[in-house]
């Protein structure tokens, strides 16, 4: 996240810490902009969600480069629930910043216009009691009233950023994929995944990194809690899908992260590996391969012209990492199952039509090291 001044930190505290003020922001903008909002069910939006450290940010940014999507950015903070009002208030005094590496230390650069997973403020406000427990995050149902609010919220964001399709990267959405599909029948859901050992190592590394950061920077901890991002650090709360004690091992142990990986993707596969035409599993290793066919198929699935994406680069594991002295076969069985689920049926591919004249459009080339 960007570096914030003392004044900005105070503004974030006021805008995000108090539920009544959060709801007031949303209600005022919803009422003011009601006549300008797009039809609530319309939109072939894209939702990227999975377990952290699977290349979700690089995937989202590569899609965002198509310039066909609206997405929340750091410029929408802290009044993320009233993006149009906040944009009007900022007019004439646009903030700027040099690109800098984000807090994850993974080579990804951010500025105020970087798209980011900020929509969770909405879910925390309207559904927090249903899924945000003291020690875990659990799947939850979404009622009709909240579904209508979600539709209007997405329309508020697309109005603010002037593109009709909405792009979200929010890992917590794996807790509510069914609700998203109900709200937006034409939406596409992408579920990225990665080699379980590599992803577990990365999760453990980030957890340790954020533990250290939270010890020296209280604002970072508060900021992540306001956004309901509990993947790492001192306020870590894992996704919980199965009836198993979470105290069987600790987050300082690689086994803990392997179990979280297996629980999450087993849960998702049990529900969505049936070739549903609106949901696609995306393998990070396939995206890193030289063959462009994976990306081309993904563009077809999302009804986008084929472009050269930001480079997906598979990181080579450090030779000084400790060996994992446990049986990893169960995790790789789930991994292979997910690999099988990436295959799209011919009927789905046949329904995606991309104009040959638009298949090769210029796009910036950047190299990101997704650790």
Secondary structure, DSSP 8 states (H G I E B T S, - for coil): -----HHHHHHHHHHHS-HHHHHHHHHHHHHHTGGGS--TT----EEE-SSSSSSHHHHHHHHHTTS-EE--BGGG-S-TT-HHHHHHHHTTS------EE-TT-SS-EE-TT-B---THHHHHHHHHHHHB-SSEEE-----HHHHHHHHHHHHHHHHHHT-SEEEEE-GGGGG-HHHHHHH-TT-EEEEEE--HHHHHHHHHHHHHHHHHHHHH-HHHHHHHHHTT--SSSTT--EEE-SSS-TTSS-TTSHHHHHHHHHHHHHHHHHHH-S--TTEEEEEHHHHHSS-THHHHHHHHHTT---B--SEEE-----TTS----S--HHHHHHHHHHHHHT---HHHHHT----GGGS-B-----EEE--
